Structures are given as C-alpha cells and as structure tokens.
Amino acid sequence: MTISLPLRISLISMVFAAAVTLVLSALGGLFLYQQQYENAHLRARQASEELAVRTGRLVALEMRLEDLVDFDEQCAEVIHNDPLLRGAAILGLQGQVLYHSGPEPLGWPAGAELPDADASHAVNSAAGRLFASPILHPSGAVRGYTLVLINNAALITSTLGRIGWLLACGLLLFAVGLLIQQAIFWRSVGRPLAELVRTADSIQPDTLQELPTLPDGRNDDIGRLYLAFSRLMHRLLEARRELLAQNEQLEAAVRERTAELERVNGELALDIERRKQLEGELRLIANTDVLTGLANRAFILPCLTRRLEQARHGGTPPGLILFDFDGFKAINDRYGHAIGDRVLQLMARRLQQVCRQNDLLARFGGDEFLVSFDADNPHQAEALARRIIGQFEAPLHVEGLELKLGVSLGIALYPQHGRQLETLMAAADAAMYAIKASGGGLLFASPQDA
C-alpha cells in the first residue's frame, strides 16, 4: 500500500513529537526521583537531629539513655507521620541499640564510623539509608546517637506516582499539541500539497496545452512551488516538441537514406547480375568457336586431359577422330571467305547430327575438327567415322552454289595408340595426313606411331 506524501510527513512529525515527549518524560522522571531522594534525605536528617535534641533534653536532666521510657512517643511525633521515614533507634556510645521504633530493628553497620559531636552522618546499611545524629550533654559530651531510616519503598512509590502524573500530563499535552499541529499542518501544508500532487497526477504530456491552476490561487510556498513546477513542465513540453520535430526530421532522413540505399542496392544487384552474365558470356566465348558455335581448342584439350585421367583410373577409354575437309581451301580461295565461313557453319550442323550425347565435338582450327568419344572397341570408332563421312556425300548448297567436299579422318584410340594426350593427338594427326595423301577416307593410327 502506498502512503501519500502528506500522510508520511504527518506520521514523521507524530513520531518525532512522541520521541520528544518520551525523552522529556524520562528526564522529568529522573529529576523528580532526584528531588524526592534529596527531600527524603533532608527529612531524615531533620528527624534525626530533632530526636537527638529531644533526647538531649532528657540527658540534661541527668537521666541515663537506658532510662528513657517514652521513645515511641517521641518517634510518633517525629517520624510516624512522615511517609518517607520508616523507623528510628537510639544507640549507645559503642553503637549498641538501646531503643528502636519501626517494623524492623535497626543497627549501625559494622566497621562504619559513628558521627562526630558537631555533625550528622549518613551511611548505607542492609535495611537502607541511615542518618545518625549525636546526643549531646549540655557540657558538650556525646552520650549516644539517634538513627533514622529512609523508607525506600515509599520513596519509589511517591516518585512513580509523580512520574505517572507527569506522563499523563505529557500525553495530554502531546494529544492537544498533536491535534493543533495536525490542524495547522493540514491547512498550511497537507491540503495544498495533496492538491499539488493531484494536479501533477492529472498532467497528460501528450495532450496538455496549459497546466491547471490551484483551486484557491495560492500565493504561499506551495503556490510558488506549483508555479516553479509549471515552468518546469512548460520547458519539458517545449523540449519534447523540439525532440519530436528532430525525430521527424531524423526519420525523414532515414527514410530518404533507406530509399537511396535500396536504389543503390538494386543497381548493385543488377550490376552483379550483369557481371555474372558477362562472365558467363566471356566463358562461353572463351570456350566456344564464334563462327560455328562448337567447342574450341582451348575447351576441348582440358576435357581430353580429364578423360585420359579417368581412363587411367578405370574409366571408359577415350578415342579421337581428327579430320579436315578436302577441297575447302579451293572453295575459300575461289568464292571468298564469306562463302567459306558459311560452308564451315553448315558442316558443323551436319557433324552435330551424327555425334552422340557423350561425344565432344570441337573446331580445332581452320577446317580442322576433332571428335572425342567413348571407345570400348575399334568398331565403335569406325562406325562414328563412317557416319561422319556419310554426312558429306551429299553436296552443300550455299547461296545458289552446289559445293562438294570430301573428308579425311585420322583415328587414335587409348591406350593402343598412346597414353598421353600429345601422343594420341600426334597419332591421329599423322593418320589424317596419311589418308589425305592417299585421296581421303579414314585411317586408324598404327601402334608404331604411338
């Protein structure tokens, strides 16, 4: 449970006032006890001296202390009517008890000095505080001593009674003062402060335009505090408005930068895509013959190297067919390079029709082409070569011209004609030129050439 500020201040003031009241009551009690104690000592001294004077009158009549018979009457007149005194006694010169009056016998403590002839003396005993006065003869001689005992129980009871009255008065004064204090505090501090707290709680920064005023338009400390609080709130609201404006500007800048960043990222993504596409085109150009669209020399040689490596590790042995066209140079020289290029394109299309899916067809340079294939036996190689020759039995028709070309093929197989790429290429090349010299056709390389 939350305690309001005015109530907390009121409780603190009550606790402080109660603490002050208790301290003052305790100090007052100590003072009352000291006063009662001194009063009891004074009465005991006076009673002891008065008994000594009365007994001294009897001694002046030459009576012995042992012959006194009215001691109880003397005590009744001196101590019995005083509640702070408990009993009395007469002592001889040696401290022996001759007479006593009271509820219990009295005696001088052993080892304690008796008083002189000209002064009373006080001493503590088992029964309590004792006062002794000398009994004097008119000649000044000491004939004995009178004792008076203080009633400690009565002393404490009397002190406690007075302290009780003091506490009652203190509590009454505390209650009255508290009521007065609460009335003054609530009127001057509590209620204005509660109004200020309610006003502060009613403030809604999102919708506040003007702060509400105090109900009674106070011009005291609370009113000045409220005005200071009002000024502070106005400064905070102004700072909040400036902060919101800056936040809007910042958000606009962030949105603008975000849009620009998205645009730049989009352009960068397009650029990356264009770069990838260009790299792909460059790789295609680097590995493809531009005129025929077939693989070129730079692409086919690494592929042949890999196939030979696979064959060495138990893969299918590859074979090579290297060939060129008989009569192509004459066509190129007679009709020009444009017709020659068109003839090469048509030859590439016919070659693609006879090659299988796993065969690699490449333009090796000029009118020279190469086919790499899986050759499990020489018959497969010869069958492929026959299909290639068959494609060029029919003439080529280029821009109204009917052109007839022959083909010379050299075949080399792994490992019969070589185990290295250079060896196989050289064997196929030698076989191609050998068959070309004999008029065209196909020829397997010989093992001696490997």
BAKEPA-367042 format. One record per residue: residue in one letter; x, y, z of N, C-alpha, C, O in turn. Coordinates in steps of 0.2 Angstrom, whole numbers, plus 5000, padded with zeros to 4 digits. Each point is the difference from the previous one (the first is absolute). Layout:
N
aXYZXYZXYZXYZ ...
This chain:
450
m500449945000499650065000500450065000500550015004 t499450044992500450064999499750055005499450024999 i501050015005499850065004500150064997500650014997 s499050045003500050064997500650045004500149995006 l500150064990500550055003499850045006500450005005 p499050034995499850035006499949965006500250025005 l499649924994499949955005500749985003500149995006 r500450004989500649985003500350065004500349985005 i499750084993500250055003499750015007500350015005 s499049984995499750005007500249955004500150015006 l500049924992500249955004500750015003500249995006 i500350044990500650025002500050055005500449995005 s499250064995499950055005499849975006500250025006 m499349944994499749965006500549965003500150005006 v500349964990500549965004500550055003500349985005 f499950074992500550055003499750035006500450005005 a499050024995499750035006500049955006500150015005 a499749924993499949955005500749995003500149995006 a500450014990500749995002500250055005500349995005 v499650074993500150065004499750005007500250015005 t499149974995499649995006500349955004500150015006 l500149934991500349955005500750025003500149985006 v500350054990500650035003499950055005500349995005 l499350054994499850055005499749975006500250025006 s499449934993499749965006500549975004500050005006 a500549964990500549975004500550055004500149985006 l500050074991500450055003499750035006500250015006 g499150004993499650035006500049955006500050015005 g499949924993500049955005500649995004500050005006 l500650014990500650005004500150065004500250005006 f499550064992500150065004499549995006500250025006 l499249954993499649995006500349955005499950015006 y500449944991500349955005500550035004500149995006 q500350054991500650045003499750045005500350015006 q499250034992499750055005499749965006500150025006 q499549924993499849975006500549975004500049995006 y500549984991500649975003500350065005500149985006 e500050084991500350055004499550025006500350025005 n499149984993499550025005500049955006499950025006 a500149914992500049955005500650015005500049995006 h500650024991500650015004500050065004500250005006 l499550054992499950065004499649995006500150025006 r499349944993499549995005500449955005499950015006 a500449944991500349955005500650045004500049985006 r500350064991500550045004499750045006500250015006 q499350034992499650045004499749965006500050025006 a499749924992499749965005500549975005499950005006 s500749984991500549985005500350055004500149995006 e500050074992500250055004499550025006500150025005 e499249984992499550025005500049955006499950025006 l500149914992500049955005500650015005500049995006 a500650034991500650015004499950065005500249995006 v499550064991499850065005499649985005500150025006 r499349944993499549985005500449965005499950005006 t500549954991500349955005500550045004500149995006 g500250064991500550045004499750045006500450015005 r499050014994499750035006499949965006500050025005 l499849914993500049965006500649985003500149995006 v500450014990500749995002500250065005500449995004 a499450074994500250055004499750005007500250045004 l499349924997499749995006500349945004499849985005 e500850014993500449955003499749935000500149965004 m499550034990499749934999500549964995500350034996 r499749915006500449954996499549984993499450005001 l501049994994499649984994499649945001499549984997 e500849975008499749945001499350015004499649955000 d500350115002499450015004499550034996499450025003 l500750004991499450034996499549954999500149944998 v499350085003499449965000499550024995499549974998 d500650094999499550034995500350014993499850054997 f500649915001500450004994499550004994500050034995 d499549925006499549994995499650064999499850014994 e500050025011499650065000500450064996499850044996 q500949965006500450054996500049994993500050044995 c500149895003500049984993499450014997499950024994 a499549975009499350014997500050074998499750024995 e500550035009500050074998500450024995499950054996 v500749915003500550034995500049964993500050034995 i499949905005500149974994499349964998500049994994 h499649995011499449964998499650034995499649974996 n500350105004499650044996500350014993499750044996 d501049955003500350014994500149944996500349955002 p499350044992500149944996500649984998500249944998 l500350115001500749984997500449985005500649974999 l499250025008500549985005499749935003499350005001 r501149955000499749945002500149985007499649965003 g500950065000500249985007500550045003500350044997 a499849955010500550045004500349965005499749955002 a500950075001500349965005500550045004500250064998 i499949925008500550045004500649955002499949945002 l500750084997500649965000500450035006500050065002 g500449895001500450025006500750034997500050004994 l500450015010500750034998500449954996500450024996 q499449915005500449954996499649984994500249954997 g499250085002499649984994499549955001499749984996 q500250005011499549955001499350035000500050065002 v499549904996499450034999499650005007500049945003 l499850115000499750015006499250004999499749965004 y500150074991499350014999499950004992500450024996 h499049955002499950014993499250004999499649985004 s500250064990499350004999499949994992500350044996 g499349925003499949994992499849924999500049965005 p499950024989499849934999500649955000499949945000 e500750095000500649955001500550045004500150065000 p500449905003500550035004500550034996500249984994 l500150075009500550044997500749995003500049995006 g500650024990500649995003500550044996499950014994 w500750015010500550034996500449954996500249955003 p500050064991500449954996500749995003500350055002 a499949894999500649985002500650044996499949994994 g500650045010500550034996499950074998500550034998 a498949995003499850074998500250055006499849985005 e500450084993500250055005499450035003499650024996 l500349995010499550045003500150074999500650024999 p498950025001500150074998500350045006500049985006 d500350084992500350045005499550045004499449994999 a500950055006499550035005499750064996499450025003 d500950014992499750064997499749984993499950054996 a500049895002499749994993499649945000500149955004 s499450054992499649934998500449964995500450034997 h499449915003500449964995499549954997499549975003 a500650024990499549954997500449944997500650014999 v499149935002500449944998499549954997499450005002 n500849964993499649954997500049935004500549985003 s498949994998500049945004499649954996499750024995 a500249925008499649954997499350025000499649984995 a500250065009499350025001499850064995499550014998 g501150035001499950064995500450055003500549995003 r499450074995500450065001499850035008499450015001 l501149995003500050025007500350075001500550024997 f499250025007500250065002500150005008499649985004 a501050044998500250005007500250075003500450034996 s499349995010500250065003500249995007499749965003 p500850074999500349995007499550045005499750054999 i500249915007499650025006500550045005500549965002 l499450104999500550045003499850025007499450025001 h501049985004499950025007500150084999500450024996 p499350025009500250075000500750025000500250054998 s500249905005500750015000500449994994500550024999 g499149964996500349984993500249934999500249984995 a499749985010500249935000499549964996499450025001 v500849934995499649964996499849945005500449965002 r498950034999499749955004499749944996499949955003 g500050064990499749954996499950034993500250054998 y499449914999499850024993499349984998499749955002 t500050094994499349994997500149984993500450034996 l499249915002500049984993499350014997499549995003 v500550034990499450004997500149974993500550014996 l499049945002500049964994499550034995499550015001 i500850004992499650034995499649944997500249945000 n499150074999499649954997500150004992499750044997 n500749915001500150004993499449984996499950034994 a499749935008499449984996499550065000499850014994 a500250035011499550065000500350054995499750034996 l501049975004500450054996499849984992499950044996 i500249905003499949974993499350014998499850024994 t499749965010499350014999499850074999499650024995 s500650035009499950074999500350024993499650044997 t501049945002500350024993499649984994499950044996 l499949895005499649984994499450034999499750014995 g499950015011499450035000500150074996499650024996 r500950015006500150074997500249994993499850044995 i500649915003500149994993499449984996499950024994 g499749945009499349984997499650074998499850004995 w500250045010499650064999500450044994499750034996 l501049975004500450044995499849974993499950034995 l500149905005499949974994499250014997499950014994 a499749995011499350024998499950074997499750014995 c500750035009500050074997500350014993499850034996 g500849935004500450004994499549974994500050034994 l499749925007499649974995499450044998499850014994 l499950035011499550044999500250064996499750024995 l500950015007500350054996500249984993499950044995 f500449905004500149974994499450004995500050014994 a499549965009499349994996499850074998499850014994 v500250045011499750074998500550034995499850024995 g500949975006500450034995500049974993500150034995 l499849905005499949964994499450034996500050014994 l499449995010499450034996500150074997499950014995 i500550035009500150074998500549994994499950044995 q500649925006500550004994499749974994500150024994 q499549935007499649974994499650054996500050004994 a499650045010499650054997500450054997499850024994 i500750005009500450064996500449974994500050034995 f500349915006500349964995499649994994500150014994 w499349965007499549984995499850074996499949994994 r500050065010499750064996500650034996499950034995 s500749985008500550034997500549964995500250034995 v499849915006500549954996499649954997500049984994 g499649985010499849934998499550014994500149974995 r499450075006499550014995500250034994499949984994 p500550085006500350024994500549954997500050004993 l500449975011500449954997499649944996500249984995 a499350005008499649954997499750034994499949964995 e499950105005499750034993500550004995499949994994 l500850035008500550004995500149934998500249994994 v499849965010500149934997499549984996500149974994 r499250055007499549984996500150044993499849974995 t500450095005500150044994500549964996500050004994 a500649985009500549974997499849944997500249984994 d499449985009499849934998499550014994499949964996 s499850105004499550014994500350024994499750014995 i501050015005500350024994500149954995500249945002 q499650074992500149954994500450044995499850044996 p500949945004500450034995499850004993500250054996 d499549905002499849994992499550054998499950034995 t499649995010499550054998500050065004499550044999 l500949975006500050065004500250074996500550004996 q499150045004500150074997500250055006500550044999 e499149975006500150045006499949965006499649965001 l500950065004499949965006499450035004499950065000 p499749905004499550025004500350045006500549995002 t499050065000500350045006499749975006499549965000 l500850065006499849985006499350035002499950064998 p499749915006499350025001500050075003499550044998 d500949975007499950075003500550054998500150055003 g500349944991500550044998500550025005500150065002 r500249895002500450015005500650054998500349994995 n500050055010500550044999500649985005500450045002 d499549905002500549995005500549954997500150004994 d500349975010500549954998499849954995500349984995 i499149995007499749954995499850034994500249974994 g499550095006499950034993500650014996500049994994 r500550045010500750014996500349944997500349994995 l499649955010500349944997499649984994500349974995 y499050045005499649984994500250044994500149974995 l500050095006500250044994500749984998500150004994 a500449985010500649984998499949934996500349994995 f499349975008499849944996499750014994500249964995 s499450095004499750024994500550024995499949984994 r500550065008500650024995500449944998500250004994 l499949965011500449944998499749964995500349974995 m499050025006499649964995500050034993500049974995 h499950105005500050034993500749994997500049994994 r500550025010500749994996500049924998500349994995 l499549975009500049934998499649984994500249974995 l499250075004499649994995500350034993499949974995 e500450095006500350034995500649954997500150004994 a500349985011500549954998499849944997500349974995 r499150015007499749944997499850014993500149964995 r499650105004499850024993500650014995500049974994 e500550065009500650004996500349934998500249994995 l499849975010500249934999499649964995500349974996 l499050045004499649974995500250034993500049964996 a500150105004500150034993500749974998500049994994 q500550015010500649974998499949934998500449974995 n499249995009499949934998499749994993500149964997 e499450095002499750004993500550014995500049974995 q500450085006500550014995500549954999500249984995 l500049995011500449945000499749944996500349974996 e499150025005499649944997500050024993500049954996 a499850115002500050024993500749994996500049974995 a500550055009500749984997500149935000500449984995 v499449985010500149934999499649974995500349964996 r499150065003499649974994500350024993500149964996 e500250105004500350024994500749964998500149984995 r500350025011500649964999499849924999500449974996 t499150015007499849934998499849994993500249954997 a499450105001499849994993500650004995500049974995 e500450085007500650014995500449935001500349984995 l499850005011500449935001499649954996500449954997 e499050045003499649954997500150014992500149954996 r499950115002500150014993500849984998500149974995 v500350055009500749984999500149935000500449974996 n499350005009500049925000499749974994500349954998 g499250085000499749974994500450014994500149954996 e500250115003500550014995500649955000500249974995 l500050025012500649965001499849924998500449974997 a499050015005499849944998499949994993500249944997 l499650114999499949994993500750004997500249964995 d500350085008500750004997500349935002500449984995 i499549995011500349945001499749954995500349954998 e499050055001499749964995500350014993500149954997 r500050115001500350014994500749974999500249984995 r500250035011500749985000500049925000500349974996 k499250005007500049935000499849974993500349964997 q499250085000499849984993500650014995500149964996 l500350105005500550014996500649955001500349984995 e499850005011500549955002499849934996500449974997 g498950025003499849944997500150004992500249964997 e499650115001500150014993500849994998500249974995 l500250065009500750004999500349925000500449984996 r499349995009500249935000499849964994500349964997 l499150065001499749964994500450024994500249964996 i500050115003500450024995500749975000500349984995 a500050015011500649975001500049934998500549974998 n499050005003500049924999499649984994500049944998 t499750114998499649994994500350034994500350065000 d499749914995500250024993499450054998499449984999 v500850085000499550054998499649994994499450014999 l501049964996499749994993499549945000499450014998 t500849945005499649944999499549985007499649964999 g500650075006499749995007500249945003499749985005 l500849984992500349945003500550025005500250065001 a500049895003500550015005500750014996500149984995 n500350065008500650024997500649965003499949965004 r500750064993500649965002500250015008500249955003 a499750114999500150015007499649965005500149995006 f499250004992499649965004500149924999499949975005 i500250014989500049934999500749975003499949945003 l500650094997500649975003500049985007500249955002 p499650105003499949985007499549945001500149965004 c499450044991499549955001500349934998499949955003 l500550054992500449944998500549985005500049945002 t500350105002500449995005499749965006500249955003 r499250084999499649975005499849934998500049955004 r499850044990499749934998500649955000499949945002 l500750084996500649965000500149985008500249945001 e499850115003500149995007499549955003500249955004 q499250064994499449955002500249934998499849955003 a500450044990500149944997500649965004500049945001 r500550105001500649975004499749975007500349965002 h499250075000499749975007499449964999499649995004 g500449984990499449954999499450024996499649965000 g500450104998499550034996500049974993500449964998 t499050064998500049984993500550034996500150065000 p500349904996500550034996499850054994499549984997 p500850075002499850054995500349994993500549965000 g499250064995500350004994499950074996499650045002 l500949974993500050074997499949994992500249954997 i499450095000500050004993500150074998499750055002 l500949964995500250074997499950004993500249954996 f499550105001499850004993500050074997499850055004 d500349964990499950064996499649984994499949944998 f500050114998499649994994500450014993500450055000 d499549914996500450004994499750054995499449994999 g500950064998499850054996499750065003499850044996 f500349975010499750065004500450064998499850054999 k500949945000500450054999499950034993500050064999 a499849904996499850024994499450045000499950054996 i499649935008499450045000500150075003499750054998 n500749955007500250065004500350054995499950065000 d500649914996500450044996499550034994500150054997 r499549905000499650024994499450055002499850044996 y499849945009499450045002500150055005499550045002 g501049965002500150055005499949975007499749945001 h500550105004499949975007499350005002499949965005 a499750084993499350005002499749944998499649975004 i500550004990499749944998500449945004499649955002 g501050064999500449955004499750005007499949945003 d499950115000499850005007499349975000499849965005 r499850054990499349975000500149934999499649965003 v500950014993500149934999500249975007499749945002 l500750095002500249985006499449995005499949955004 q499650104996499550005004499549944998499749965005 l500250034989499649944998500349935001499749965002 m501050044998500349945002500049985007499949955002 a500150115002499949995007499349975002500049965005 r499550064992499349985001500049934998499749965004 r500650024991500049934998500349955005499849955001 l500850085001500449965005499649995006500049945003 q499650115000499750005006499449944999499849975005 q500050024989499449954999500349935001499649965002 v501050034997500249935000500449985007500149955001 c500050105003500449995006499549985005499450035001 r500849935004499649985005500050055006500450055000 q499249945005500050045006500650015004500250055002 n500249894999500650005003500650024996500650015003 d499350004990500650024996500150075001499650045001 l501149984998500250075001500250024993500549974997 l499250085000500150034993500350075001499750045003 a500949974993500350065001500350024993500249964996 r499850115003500450024994500750015002500150045005 f500449934992500650005003500550064997500550015002 g499250014992500350064997499949994992500149954997 g499850115000499950004993499449954998499450015003 d500749944992499549954999500249945003499749954998 e500650055008500249945003499649995006499950055004 f499849894997499549995006500349945004500449964997 l499350035009500249955004499449975004499650045002 v500449894998499449975004500349965005500549954998 s499450055008500249965006499449965002499450025001 f500749914999499449965002500249945004500649995001 d499049975002500149945004500149944995499549994997 a501149995003500149944996500249945003500649995002 d498949974999500149935004500349954995500449965002 n499550054991500449964995500050044994499750054999 p500849934996500150034994499450014996499950054996 h499649905004499450004996499650075001499750034996 q500249995011499750065001500350064997499650044997 a501049965003500450064997499950004992499950054997 e500149895000499950004993499350014998499950044995 a499649945009499350024999499950075000499750034996 l500650015009499950075000500450034994499750054998 a500849935000500450034995499649994993500050054996 r499749895003499649994994499450055000499850024995 r499949995011499450055000500250074998499750034997 i500949995006500350064998500150014992499850054997 i500549905000500150004993499450004996499950034995 g499649935008499350004997499750074999499650014996 q500550035009499750075000500250044995499750054998 f500949934999500350054995500049974993500350024995 e499349925004499949984993499550044996500150004994 a499550035010499550054996500350075000500450025004 p499550014990500450074999499750055005499449995003 l500950064998499850065004499750054995500350024995 h499250015007499750064996500050065004499750015006 v500750044991500250065004499950064995500350004995 e499150045006499950064996500049984992500350034996 g499349925003499949974993500649964997500049984994 l500550015010500649964998499949935003499849995005 e500449964991500049935002500749985000500450004995 l499849995012500749995001500149935003499649975004 k500949994993500249935002500650005004500550034997 l499549945009500650005004500149925002499649975001 g501150024999500149935003500350015007500150065002 v500049895002500350005007500549955001499949944997 s500650085006500649955002500049995008500150065003 l499949884999499949995008500649965002500149954997 g500250075009500549965003499749985007499850045004 i500349904997499749975007500549975004500549974998 a499550055009500549985005499649985006499550035002 l500749915001499649975005500550005006500649985000 y499150025006500449995007499849935002499549985000 p501149985002500750025000500449974994500650015000 q499049974995500449964995500550054996500549984999 h499350085000500450054996500350055005500350054997 g499649955009500450045005499650015006499449995001 r501050035004499750015007500050075002499750025005 q500650034991500150075002499650034994499949984995 l499850085007499650044995500550024994499750004995 e500950025006500450024995500149944995500050014994 t500149935009500149944996499449994996500149984994 l499350025009499449984996499950064995499849984994 m500350085007499950054995500449994994499850014995 a500949985007500549994995499849944995500050004994 a499749945010499949944996499450024995500049984994 a499450055009499550024996500150054994499849994995 d500750055006500250054995500449974995499950014994 a500549945008500449974995499649954995500050004994 a499549975010499549964996499650044995499849984995 m500050085007499650044996500450034994499750004994 y500950015007500450034994500249944995500050014994 a500049935009500249944996499449984996500149994994 i499350015009499449994995499850054996499849994994 k500450085007499950054996500450004994499850014994 a500949965007500450004994499849944996500250004994 s499449955008499849954996499350014997499849964996 g499950105005499450024996499450015005499550014997 g500649985009499450015005499749945002500149944997 g499650065009499649945003500250005007500150065003 l500049885000500250005007500549955001500149954996 l500350065010500649965001500150005007500150055003 f500049895000500249995007500850015001500449984995 a499850055010500750015001500349935002499649965003 s501050044995500349935002500450015007500250055002 p499949895001500350005006500750025000500350035005 q500049964989500750035000500150075000500550035002 d499050014996500050075000499850035007500150065002 a499749895003499850035007500650015004500050025006 
